[in-house]
């Protein structure tokens, strides 16, 4: 989704093609752009969601490294049963998460218009039914309605390309499962 937002991917029918010279400085996005560019054939967004985690290994460590460097997460290495190495990335600084939750809550309750990144993130949270955790219990109905409106493009129009919209839930699962299973769920 970020590569699409940055103009580094363009739809060609139901497949995605890369736009030359438009990658990202972010290490994961740059690697994903390179992998997609090197592919001998065009593939759908759904296909890339299934392929990229294997192509970008070690994904969890790559995503977590800048967050560890920035003091948001810590890295804890251990051995399961004394034999199998395991790395967890628990939260060190809750500030960035609090700011994000506060910003999304303001968007959901109508106190703030969604920025493009907010709309993309809410588009991922809606199909996974995770919006309710961002607001108080008595505000959940309103928040879910607003989130659905944003995710369907009612507020942000074409901020989420059609090709990516159909696989939003799969993207969230592909990214979050390794983090959660490594203990990064905080």
Residue pairs with C-beta under 8 A, 6 or more apart in sequence:
1 120
1 160
1 161
1 164
1 168
1 171
2 24
2 26
2 29
2 120
3 9
3 23
3 24
3 29
3 32
3 33
3 36
4 16
4 161
4 163
4 164
5 116
5 117
5 120
5 159
6 22
6 24
6 29
7 19
7 22
8 18
8 19
8 22
8 23
8 24
8 29
8 33
9 16
9 17
9 18
9 19
9 33
9 36
10 16
10 17
10 18
10 19
11 17
11 161
11 162
11 163
12 42
14 44
14 163
15 42
15 43
15 44
16 36
16 42
16 43
16 44
16 45
16 48
16 163
17 42
18 33
18 36
18 37
20 37
22 33
23 29
23 30
23 33
23 34
24 30
24 33
27 62
27 66
28 56
28 59
28 62
28 63
31 55
31 56
31 62
32 48
32 52
32 55
32 56
35 51
35 52
35 55
35 56
36 43
36 48
43 51
44 163
45 163
45 164
45 166
45 167
46 166
46 167
46 170
49 167
49 170
49 171
49 174
50 170
50 174
52 174
53 59
53 174
53 178
56 62
59 175
59 178
60 87
60 89
60 178
60 179
60 182
60 184
61 87
63 175
63 179
64 73
64 75
64 89
64 179
64 184
67 73
67 89
68 74
68 75
68 89
71 92
71 93
72 91
72 92
72 93
72 96
73 89
73 90
73 91
73 92
73 184
74 89
74 90
74 91
74 92
75 87
75 88
75 89
76 87
76 88
76 89
76 90
76 183
77 85
77 86
77 87
78 85
78 86
78 87
78 88
79 85
79 86
80 86
86 182
87 182
88 182
88 183
88 184
89 179
89 182
89 183
89 184
90 183
90 184
90 186
91 97
91 186
94 186
97 186
101 134
103 112
103 118
104 118
104 121
104 122
104 134
105 134
105 135
105 143
106 112
107 113
107 114
107 118
107 122
107 146
107 150
108 122
108 131
108 134
108 135
108 139
108 142
108 143
108 146
108 147
109 135
109 139
109 142
109 143
109 146
110 142
110 146
113 155
114 122
114 150
114 155
114 156
116 156
116 159
118 150
119 150
119 151
119 155
119 156
119 159
119 160
120 159
120 160
122 131
122 147
122 150
122 151
123 150
123 151
123 160
123 165
123 168
124 168
124 169
124 171
124 172
125 131
125 134
125 147
125 172
126 144
126 147
126 148
126 151
126 168
127 151
127 168
127 169
127 172
128 169
128 172
128 173
131 140
131 143
131 144
131 147
132 140
132 143
132 144
134 143
135 142
135 143
149 155
150 156
151 160
151 168
153 159
153 160
160 168
164 171
176 185
179 185
